[in-house]
Amino acid sequence: MPLFDEKSLERLEKEIERWEREVVPQWLKRLPERMEEFTTLSGIPVKRVYTPLDLRGFDYMEKLGLPGEYPYTRGIHATMYRARIWTMRMFSGYGGPEETNQRLKYLIKHGETGLSLAFDYPTLIGLDPDDPMARGEVGIVGVSVPTVVDMEVIFRDINLGEVTTNMTINPPAPVLLSFYVAVAEKQGVPYHKIGGTTQNDPLKEFIAQKSYVFPPEPAVKIAMDLVEWSIRNLPKWNPISISGYHIREAGATAVQELAFTLADGIEYVRQLRARGMDVDEFAPRLSFFFDAHINFFEEIAKFRAARRMWARIMREWFGARKARSMWLRFHTQTAGVSLTAQQPWLNIVRTAIEALAAVLGGTQSLHTNAFDEPFRVPSELAAKIALRTQQVIAYETGVADVIDPLGGSYYVEWLTDEMEERAWRIIERIERMGGMLEAVKKGYPQREVTEASYQFQREVEEGKRLIVGVNIFREEDEEEIRKVPLLEFDQEEIERRQVERVRRVREARDRARWERALSELRRAAERGENLMPYILGAVKAYATLGEIMGTLKGVYGTYVEPPIY
């Protein structure tokens, strides 16, 4: 079903040649263009204008189709936001469980429709707050959750059968999910009503975030244990969120983010199939997580290309039969790395533009960053403004009334195709290496991200990439920074409280039951069994996060990243 006939294209081609020869030079004499070459943030050259010539041979049904139908370029649902607005899921959590409980209730009161937990760094790498390595980090970049008791406090007066919760946790994901399940059980919530997501993506830790604990093979094995167990026990849970966000935040281009994220997904699908699972059994519960950066059209094209590529991968590579198995369902977060400490109020503008790109790209849920995040965890005011940004987009702008409103744009369709083609080249290279696990072990994506990050910083310093307030329209007197009402909390007091709580839990538990649970976990790890039932048993015996992770370290060891040159 081609969109344009050849005779029309030939006529247009002649008209463009005339325009380039007669009209453009006259304008350039009077108004020279701002730079010699225009590119997206991924370095894709951008022409002055796009026409049907850039979509020569473009087949509508092959490339676009209709919303809710293969290849899902225009959206995975037939009615998209006309039926249901995306989930507004604000990333929240700081200090101790009490502070986070209050922040969650505050956001729910102001219209948040999905919960999302941020954890502090000790929790992210599986340490208890009284571990010497946790000193000074407890509660800083997220909430401290070393025991099931802490999870209880976080969700005090919040019914886990009525909310969905995203947990941004990776190596200790099975432990934090077990905390959550145990709390739900205590509330009387049946397994089939427990809904939410665990990030649980170990490969991107080695590529970007670096919050790894175990070596690559056991890290992936443990993550797949969680996926397999959840598929068979928690039908509403998304057991993995395959994350490009952190890869992008580490400095990757949009094309690299797209390619590396899908390559991670391919690796996980293969790992699960190797366990004997049918692709249509687990694929409908796979989810993704992308960055929405500041280059508006490139981000929209990235989301559209991702849907089309994943649908093809699942149908043609893995033989998926169910429509849901081909859906690329994704959460989006606006780009933290695009926010600046200089002229911080401008971050509200940046976030609004990035959020709009995510919506026009068809996201299923969205977190909008707060303007004060270059400094610390958001204040209540900043978090509310970030939430209100989504609500204005949803209810005032009209962009949610039409599905894929930029579909058919010559530029957007060309850019979607171009990004897809460039991403396939990267994926093909990874495939030749033996897949993403092998590529990570060889350091390939790590080197690529490091190089892209360096090139971007160099372009900023040379003035080739303009950032308002940083290398253009600078203000010498940054008085505005001192006017930002930052969140204040007593980190030392929170750390003291968390240390006391974890020690009380240790003192009050049944020691024989605790020892037996950790012993069974260790033996299960040595036998190569699925660890989830044993981790859940240890959690119910009040083993701490650090104790469970320490038991697994004793079997699998820990990872030290080799130098990358």
N, C-alpha and C positions, 0 to 999 in steps of 0.2 A: 504493500500500500504506500507507494512513494508520494511525497507531498507535492513535488513540483515537476512539471513536464520539461523536457529538454529544450524545446523551442523557447519557452519563457526564460529559462536560465541563460540561453545564448543571447537573448535580447538584453537581459540584465547585465550580463558580462560586458557587453559592448558599452552600456551606459556607465558602468563603473569605470571602465578604462577611460572613457571621455571625462568623467568627473575627476579622476586622479590626474589626468593630463592637463585639463583646462581650468578646473575650479580650485582644487586644493592648493596648487602652487601660488595662486593669487592671494589666498587667505594666509598662507604661511609667510609671505612677504610682509603682510601687515601684522599678523599675530602668530609669531613662532610658537611652536608647541613647548610645553613646560619642560620636557626632557626628551632625550634622543630615543629612548625605548621605554615603553610602558609594560609592566609585567604584574602578574599576581604575586602574592607572597611566596608561592611555590616556584616563582621564576618563569611562569608560563607567559610568553610574549602575547600582548593583547593588541589587536589592530584598532584602527580608528572606528570602524563600523562593521557590523556583521549583517549579512543578507542571506537569502535562500541559497546563494552559491556556497556558503559555508556548510550547508546541510545537503549537499548534492548526494543523491542516493539514499537519503534519510527515509527509512521505512517506519511509518508511524506505529503500527502494531508491534513491530519487532523491538523498537527502541522505547516506546512510551506505553502503549496499551491504554487501559482505562483504570481509574483508581480501584483498588481492591482486586485487581487481576494481574497475572504475570505479564511483564516482569516487575511490576510494582514500582516502577520509576515514579509514578504520580501519587503513590501512597499505598499503604497496606490495607486501608479500610475504604470501602466504597463511598462512605459519607464523611470520613475524616472529622474535622472540627465542627461541621454542621450538626453532628449528633452529639459529640462529646469533646469539650475543650481538653487539651493536653493536661497531664497531671502536673501541678505546681509543687515541685518537691525541693524544698530549700535545704541545702546542706547545713546541718546544725550540730552543735555539740561543743562544749568547752568546760574546763574545770572539772568538777565532780558530778556525780549523777544528779544531785539535787539541782544544780544550776542548769543542767541540760533538760531536766524534766520541766523546769519553768520556761525555758526557751521554746521547747516543743509546744507547750500549752499556749504560749503567746502567739506563735505562728498559726496554730490551728484556729485560735480566736480570730485572727485577721485574714483567714481565708485559705491557708495552705491546704492542699488536698492530698498530700502524701508526705510521709516523714522520711528523713535521711540523716543518718548518724555519721558524724566525723569523730574519729578516735585520736587520742594523743599518741605521740610516737612510741612510748613504751608499749602501749597496747598493740600498735601496728606491727611491732616486731616480737610480740609475745613475752614481754617482761612484766613482772609485778611491780607495783610502785615502790616497794622497799628494796628492789634490786639496786645495787650501787650504780649501775649504768643508767637507771631511770632518774637519778637525782637532778632536779632542776627542770625536768621535762614533763612532769606529771600535770595533765590538764591544760597544757599550753596550746597546742594546735587542734585539740579535740578533747573528748571526754575520756576519763580514765575508767576502764571497765575490766578489772582483774578477776572478778568473781560473779557468779550468778546473782548474788545479793545486789551488786551494783546495777545489773540489768533490771532487777525488780524495781529499784528506786527510780531509774530513768523512766519507766513506764507506769509509775504509780498513777492511778486514776485515768489511765488510757487503756481502753479495751483493745487487745491485740487481735480480736476477731473482727474489729470494725475499721482498722487502719491497715495500710501497707507500709512497710519500712524498708528503706534501702540502707545497707551497711557497707561502707567503704572500707573493707578489710580484706586482706589477701592471705599471707601465710597462716595467720590464726583464724581464718574464716570458719573452719569446722567448729572451733571452740566458741566463737561468738554466736554462730547460728544455734549451737547447742544451748548456750545461755538463753537465747531468745525463745527457743522451743520449750525449755524447762519453765520459763516464766509464763508462757502461754498455757501450758498444761496446768500450772498452779492457778491461773485465772479461770480454768475450766473451758478453754478454747480448744475445740477438736482440731486435729491435724489438717483436715481438709479446708479449714477456714483461715489458716495461717498464711498470709500473703506478704510478699516483698521480694527483696533481691539481696544476694551476697555478691560482692564484686568478684572475689575468688579467682583472680586472673594472675597466675604466677609469672607467665612469660613477660608481660609488660613490666613486671618488677625488675627483671634482669635488663630490659631494654632501657627503662626510663626512671621509675620512681625509686628503685634501689632499696626498697624496704623488704629485701629478701631475707630468708632465714636458712632454708634447706637448699642443697644443690638442685640443679634443674630437673633431673629425672624424678626424684622423690617429691619435689614441689608440685610437679604436674600430676603425679600419682595421687597425692593427697587431695588436690583440687578436684580430680575426677571422682574420687571417693564421695565427696560432698555432692557432686552433680548426680551420680548414680543413686545415692541414698535418697536425695530430695525428689527425684523423678518418681520414685516408688513409694514415697511416704508423704510428701508435701505437694499436692497437685497444683496449688496456686503459687508456689514459690519459684522465682527465677534463680537457679542455683549458681549462675555465673553471669557476670556483666563484662563482656570482652571489651577491654578499655583502650581506646585510642587517645583518650583525654590526656593522660599523663605523658604519653609519647609526644604529643603535640606541645604540652607545657615544657617538656625538656628541650624543645628546640626543633622538632621535626617540622617539615613542611606539611601542607594539607595533603599532598599526594602521598607522602610517606606515611602520614597518619592513616590514610585510607588503606594503603597496601599492607602495612604491618598489622593493622587491626584485623583485617580479613584473613591474613596469613595465620595469625594467632587462632582465629576461629576455625580455620581449616585443620590446624594441628589438634585442637580439642575434639573436633568431630572424629578424626581418625583414632584418637585415643579411646573414645567411647565405643566406637565400632569394634575396636580390637578387644573390648571386653564382652563382645557378643551382643551389644545393644543394637536394636533396629533404629535407623536414623529417624523414622517417624515417631519413635517412642520418646526421644529426648529433644529433637530439634525445635519443637514448638516452645520449649521453655528457655532456649538460649536467648540472651539479650545482649545489647551493645551499648557503649558509652562513648560519645564523641565530644570534641571541643567545638565551640562556635567562636571562631576568631573574628578579627575586625575586617578582613577583606570580604565584603558582603557577598558578591556573586560567586566567588570561589567556594565559600562555605555552602551555599545553597546547592551548587553543582556537586560538591562532595557528598552531601547527604543523598541526593538523587542517584548518583553513580553507585554509592554503597548499596542501596536497595537493589538496584538492577544486577550488580555483580554477585551479591549474595544469593539472590534468587537463582541465577544461572549456576553458581557453584553447587547449591543444594540439589537442584534438579539434574544437572548434567554430570557433575562429578560424583555425587553421592546417591543419586537415584531416589530422592525424596518424592513421595507421592502426595502427601497432604499439603494443602495450600499453606497452612500455618507453619509448616517446616521450612518454607521458602521465605517467610517474612523476616525482614531485618527490623526488629523492634529495637528502638534505641532511646536512651536518655541523653540529654545534652546539658552541658554546663558552659556558660560564657567563659571567655578566656581570662583566667587569672593573670597570666603572663602579660596581657595587654594593658593591665591597669598600671597607673603610675603614681608614685608618691608626689611628684610635681603636679600642682593644680588638681588635687584629688577630686574636686567636684565634677571634673570632666569624665570621671569614671562612670558616672550615672549615664552619660550620653553614650559612651562606648558600650556599656552593658545593654542599653536599650537597642542599639543597632545590632549587636550580636544575637540578642534574644529574638529579634525580628527575623534574622537570617535562619535561626533554628526553626522557627514556626513556619516560614515559607518553604523550608526544606522538609517539613513533615515530621518533626520529632513527636515522640509519644509522651515524654515528660521533660521537664526543664527546671534547671536551677539557675537563677540569676545572681551573679556575684554582687557583693555590697561595695560601695565606693571606698570604704575605709580598709579593705582587705590588704593593701600594700603594707599596712602598719600592724594589724593584729586581727584576732577573731572579731567579726562584726558586732557593733553595738546594736541594741534593739531598734533604734531609729534607722540605722543603715540597712538592717535586715528587712525592715518593713518597707522601706523605699524600693528595695530590690524586688520584693514580692509584688508591690503595687505596680512596678514596671510591667510585669507579666499580665497583671489584671487589666491594665490600660490597653495593652496589645490585644488581649482576648476580647474585651467587651466594648472598646471604643473605636478601634481602627478599621474594622471591617475585613481585615486580612484573613480571619477565620471563617468567612462566609463562603469562600470559593476554594475548591480543592486545587492545589498546585497552580496558583494564579500566574506564575512565571513560565509554566509549561508552554512551549511553542515560541518563546523568545529565541531569536536567532543566536544571540550571544550565549544565553544560558544553555541551550541545547548543544551548541558547539563546545562550550566549556565542560559540560557534563561528559560528552564523548571524549574530549581531550584528557580529562583527569582519569577517566576509566582506562584509556589506552596506556597512559603512563603508569598507572597502578598495576595493570596486568604485567607490564615489563618487570616490575619489582617482584611481583609474586612468582613469575616464571623463574627468576633468578633464585629465589628462596627454594622453589621446588627442585631446582637442579642441585641444591645443597643437601637435599634430603628432608626438607620441611623446616618449619620454624624452630623446633627444638634444636635441631642441628645447627641452624643459622645462628641462634642465640649462643650456643656453645662455641661457635667460631668467632663470635663478636661482630658479625656483619651488621645487624640493625643498630647496635650500640655505636659503631663507628660512623654510620650514616647520620644518625641523629646528632652526634657530636659535631660533625662537619657542618651540618645544616645550621646548627645553633651558632657556630663560630662565624659562618658566612653572614647570617642575619645581623649579628652584633657588629660585624665589620661594616656592613652597609649602613647601619644606623650611625655609627661613628663617622663615616665618610659623608653622611648627608644624602645617601642614595635612597634611604627609607626614612620618611618623615614621620615623627611622632610629636604631636602638639604638646608643648610644655617641656619637651626633652631636648630636641634639636631644632625646633622651630617654634616661634611665638613663646619664647622663654620669658620668665619673669625672675629677675634677680632676687627680689624680696619675696620669699615664699611664706608670707605671713598667713596664708590660707591654711597651711598645714597645721599651724598651732590652733586654728579654730575648729578642727575636726573633733567632734565629741567622741573620743575613743572609749571602748569598753574597759572598765577597770575591775580587776578582781585580785584577791590575795592568793597568789600561786603557792606561796610557802604554807599558808593555812590549809589550802586544798590538798597539798601533798601530805601534810601531817595527818589530815583527816582520812585520806585514802590509805595511808600506811596503817593507821590504827584499825580501820575497818577490815583490811585483808588479814591482819593478825588476829582479830577477833573471830573471823570466820575459821581460821586454822585451829584456834583453840577450842571452838565449840563443836567441831565436827566429830563424827564417829571415826576414830583413827583406823580401826581394823577395816572398815568398809572403804575408806579412802585408800589405804595401802593396796587392798585387793583390786580396786578399780584401776589404779595406775599400773599395777603388775599385769592385769589382763590387757591393758592398752599396749604395754611394751611387747608382750608376747604376740599380740595381733599384728603389730607393725613388723616384727621379725618374721612372721609367717606370710606377710604380704596380703593380709585380708583388708576388706573395706573397714576403715577406722571409725566411721561415724557412729555406729552403735556403742563402741567402746568409749569414744570421747563424750558422748551424751551420758553414758553411765558414770564417767569420772566427774562430770559437771554436777550430776545429781548427788554425788558423794562429796560435793563441795571442794573438789580439787580446784586450784587456782589456774589462771591462764598460764602463768610462768611455770607451774609444776607440770601441766599437760605438755606444753611446748618443750620443756626440758626433757621430759621422758622421750619425746620423739627425736630430739636432737641426739640423745644417747644412741638411737638406732640409726638415724640417717646422716648424722653429722651436720655441720653448718657450711655455708658457702662463703668463700672469699673470692671476690672478683679479680681476675687476672688483669694486669695492665693492658690497656688498649692503645695501640699506636696508629 
